[in-house]
């Protein structure tokens, strides 16, 4: 099992005719993702073709979803228009919108968050690498890849990965796969200050998935999310159906202020001098394996 997406999930791509959107649509199709539609206003009726795949292009998300049954949108739209692209996916009543775009104005995202209140669509991102649920084929092909994460580094299994950092997502997944440890779903929630889904939201989803036996949470420099999540997740991962094992890593804990990464993902309060992972941090109290690493 997996969370949010499965190999049978039908995907539409907003911005499929742009260079970036087209490149990653091709990679997703090669991975086996069910890309069933593209959306570019003014180019409805055209097709996106790649190695035998012929993906129809529509003028709007609503039209694409109605015609193809797509339930998830991957958004590769330039920053000035990405906020409206997210809202278009929300208005089409999709299950999930994954905003890959980096640099969306904060004011636009505040407007988007306010407009999404009470709506059924979940937003992942923006400024995120997307999601991957690995398949069972060579290089984990046959799964579902949404976004920019390299599919071939994944392997199907029972560890859920949630990360604010895109690059560290790939690093964690590659090391897991190299050790023969597979993943249920890998979720990059994005590094922007205003996003749609938090670490805790994803941890709760993993906890409800009976096939996810462990969770890796990774943060990123900046913000306070790494302070609050460990304490709150202790309850989320110890409730039925079963407790989850968790692992955390603190990288760059001795970086000079203001770039120190000590709040994320390991410690909920600033560690004492010379300490990378204080014994009184929430993650230490809750018992996961913690590996502190200081930057020279």
C-alpha positions in Angstrom: 0.0 0.0 0.0 1.0 3.7 -0.2 -0.4 7.1 0.7 -1.8 9.8 -1.5 -0.9 8.1 -4.8 -0.8 4.6 -6.2 0.5 3.1 -9.5 -3.1 3.3 -10.9 -3.6 7.0 -10.0 -4.5 9.1 -13.1 -2.4 12.3 -13.4 -2.8 15.5 -15.4 0.0 17.9 -16.0 -0.6 21.6 -15.9 2.0 23.3 -18.1 2.7 20.1 -20.1 3.9 22.1 -23.2 6.5 24.1 -21.3 10.1 22.9 -21.5 10.3 21.9 -17.8 6.8 20.3 -17.7 7.4 18.4 -20.9 10.8 17.0 -19.8 9.4 15.6 -16.6 6.2 14.3 -18.3 8.5 12.2 -20.5 10.3 10.9 -17.4 7.1 10.1 -15.7 5.7 8.3 -18.7 8.9 6.3 -18.9 8.5 5.4 -15.3 5.1 4.0 -15.9 3.0 6.8 -14.4 -0.5 7.1 -15.7 -0.3 10.5 -17.3 -3.7 10.8 -18.9 -4.0 14.5 -19.8 -2.2 17.8 -20.1 -3.5 21.3 -19.6 -2.3 24.4 -21.5 -4.8 27.2 -22.1 -5.2 27.8 -25.8 -3.7 24.5 -26.9 -6.7 22.3 -26.3 -7.1 19.6 -29.0 -3.4 19.0 -29.4 -1.5 16.0 -28.1 1.7 15.4 -26.2 3.5 12.5 -27.9 6.4 10.4 -26.4 7.5 6.9 -27.4 4.1 5.6 -28.3 2.3 7.7 -25.7 -0.3 10.2 -26.9 -1.5 12.4 -24.1 -4.4 14.7 -25.0 -4.1 18.4 -24.1 -7.1 20.4 -22.8 -7.7 24.1 -22.2 -8.8 23.7 -18.6 -8.3 21.4 -15.6 -12.1 20.9 -15.3 -12.3 19.8 -18.9 -9.3 17.4 -18.6 -10.5 15.8 -15.4 -14.1 15.3 -16.7 -12.8 13.7 -20.0 -10.1 11.5 -18.5 -10.9 10.8 -14.9 -7.7 12.4 -13.6 -7.7 12.9 -9.9 -4.2 14.5 -9.4 -2.5 17.5 -10.9 1.2 18.1 -11.2 1.7 21.9 -11.7 4.7 23.1 -13.8 3.4 26.6 -14.3 5.6 29.8 -14.1 5.5 31.6 -10.7 3.3 34.5 -11.7 0.5 32.2 -12.8 1.1 29.2 -10.5 -1.3 30.4 -7.7 -4.2 30.6 -10.2 -3.2 27.1 -11.5 -3.5 25.7 -8.0 -6.9 27.3 -7.6 -8.0 25.9 -10.9 -7.2 22.4 -9.7 -9.1 23.1 -6.5 -12.1 24.3 -8.4 -12.0 21.1 -10.5 -12.4 19.2 -7.2 -9.3 17.1 -7.7 -8.0 14.9 -4.8 -4.5 16.3 -4.9 -2.6 19.2 -6.4 1.2 19.0 -6.5 2.9 22.3 -7.1 6.5 21.9 -8.3 6.9 25.6 -9.1 9.5 27.5 -7.1 9.3 31.2 -6.4 5.5 31.7 -6.2 4.9 35.1 -4.4 4.1 34.6 -0.8 1.1 36.9 -1.1 -0.3 34.6 -3.9 0.1 31.6 -1.6 -1.6 33.3 1.3 -4.5 33.9 -1.1 -4.5 30.3 -2.2 -4.4 28.9 1.3 -7.4 31.1 2.3 -9.3 30.0 -0.8 -8.6 26.3 -0.1 -10.1 26.3 3.3 -13.0 23.9 3.5 -12.2 22.4 0.1 -11.4 18.7 -0.5 -8.3 19.2 -2.6 -5.0 18.6 -0.7 -2.0 20.7 -1.8 1.6 19.4 -1.8 4.2 22.1 -2.2 4.9 24.5 -3.7 8.6 24.4 -4.4 8.7 20.7 -3.8 10.1 17.6 -5.6 6.8 15.9 -5.6 5.9 12.3 -4.7 6.9 8.8 -5.7 5.2 5.5 -5.0 7.7 2.9 -6.3 6.6 0.2 -8.7 7.8 -3.4 -8.9 9.6 -3.3 -12.2 13.3 -2.7 -12.9 14.4 0.6 -11.4 11.0 0.6 -9.6 9.2 1.3 -12.9 5.5 0.7 -12.9 4.9 3.0 -10.0 3.7 6.6 -9.8 6.1 9.5 -10.1 4.8 13.0 -9.8 7.3 15.9 -10.0 11.0 15.9 -10.4 12.4 13.1 -8.2 14.5 10.5 -10.0 12.3 7.4 -10.1 15.1 4.8 -10.5 16.6 5.4 -7.1 13.5 4.1 -5.4 12.5 0.5 -4.4 9.1 -0.7 -3.1 9.0 -1.4 0.6 7.7 -0.3 4.0 9.5 2.9 4.9 7.8 6.3 4.4 9.9 9.3 3.7 8.7 12.9 4.2 11.0 15.8 3.6 11.1 19.5 3.3 14.4 19.4 1.4 14.3 18.0 -2.1 18.0 17.1 -2.3 18.0 15.4 1.1 15.0 13.4 0.0 16.9 11.9 -2.9 19.9 11.3 -0.6 17.8 9.4 2.0 16.0 7.4 -0.6 19.2 6.4 -2.4 20.8 5.3 0.8 17.8 3.3 1.8 17.7 1.5 -1.6 21.4 0.9 -1.5 20.9 -0.9 1.8 18.0 -3.0 0.4 15.4 -1.0 2.2 12.3 -0.1 0.2 9.9 2.8 0.5 6.1 2.9 0.6 5.8 6.5 -0.6 8.2 9.4 -0.6 6.7 12.8 -0.2 8.5 16.2 -0.7 6.4 18.8 1.0 8.4 21.8 -0.2 10.5 24.5 1.4 8.4 27.6 0.9 7.1 29.4 4.1 3.5 29.0 3.0 2.7 25.4 1.8 -0.2 23.1 1.6 0.9 20.0 3.7 3.1 19.8 6.8 5.4 17.0 8.1 2.8 16.2 10.7 0.0 15.8 8.1 2.1 13.3 6.1 3.2 11.4 9.3 -0.5 10.9 10.2 -1.1 9.5 6.7 1.8 7.1 7.1 0.6 6.1 10.5 -2.8 5.1 9.0 -1.1 3.0 6.3 -0.6 -0.6 7.5 2.2 -1.2 5.0 4.3 1.6 6.3 6.4 0.3 9.1 8.8 3.1 9.6 9.1 6.9 8.9 12.0 9.1 8.0 11.4 12.8 8.5 13.9 15.4 7.0 13.8 19.1 7.5 15.6 22.1 6.0 17.4 25.2 7.1 14.9 27.9 8.1 11.6 28.1 9.8 10.3 26.5 13.0 8.6 23.4 11.6 11.3 21.2 13.0 10.6 22.4 16.5 7.0 21.5 16.7 6.7 18.3 14.6 8.7 15.9 16.8 6.7 16.6 19.9 3.3 16.4 18.0 4.3 13.4 16.0 5.0 11.4 19.1 1.3 11.0 19.6 0.6 10.5 15.9 3.0 7.6 15.7 1.9 5.8 18.9 -1.8 5.6 18.1 -3.6 2.7 16.4 -3.4 0.9 14.1 0.2 0.4 15.2 3.2 2.4 16.4 5.8 3.5 13.8 9.6 3.5 14.1 11.1 6.9 13.3 14.6 8.0 12.4 15.9 11.6 12.4 19.2 13.2 11.4 20.6 16.6 12.4 23.0 18.0 9.8 24.8 21.2 10.1 24.0 21.7 13.8 27.2 23.7 14.3 26.6 26.0 11.3 27.1 29.7 12.2 23.9 31.6 12.9 21.6 32.4 11.2 22.1 29.3 9.0 22.2 26.8 11.8 19.9 23.8 11.1 19.6 22.8 14.7 15.9 23.1 14.9 15.3 20.7 11.9 14.7 17.9 12.0 16.1 16.7 15.3 15.7 19.1 18.2 12.7 21.0 19.4 14.9 23.4 21.4 18.4 24.8 20.9 20.9 22.2 22.1 23.4 23.1 24.7 26.9 24.1 23.6 28.8 21.2 22.1 25.8 19.0 21.8 24.2 17.9 18.5 21.2 16.1 19.9 20.2 16.8 23.5 18.7 14.0 25.5 15.7 16.2 26.3 14.6 16.7 22.7 11.2 15.3 21.8 12.6 12.8 19.3 15.0 11.5 21.9 12.2 11.1 24.5 10.1 9.2 22.0 12.9 6.8 21.2 13.8 6.9 17.4 17.4 6.5 16.3 19.1 9.8 16.2 22.3 10.5 14.4 23.9 13.9 15.0 26.3 15.2 12.4 28.0 18.6 12.7 29.3 20.7 9.9 33.0 21.5 10.2 
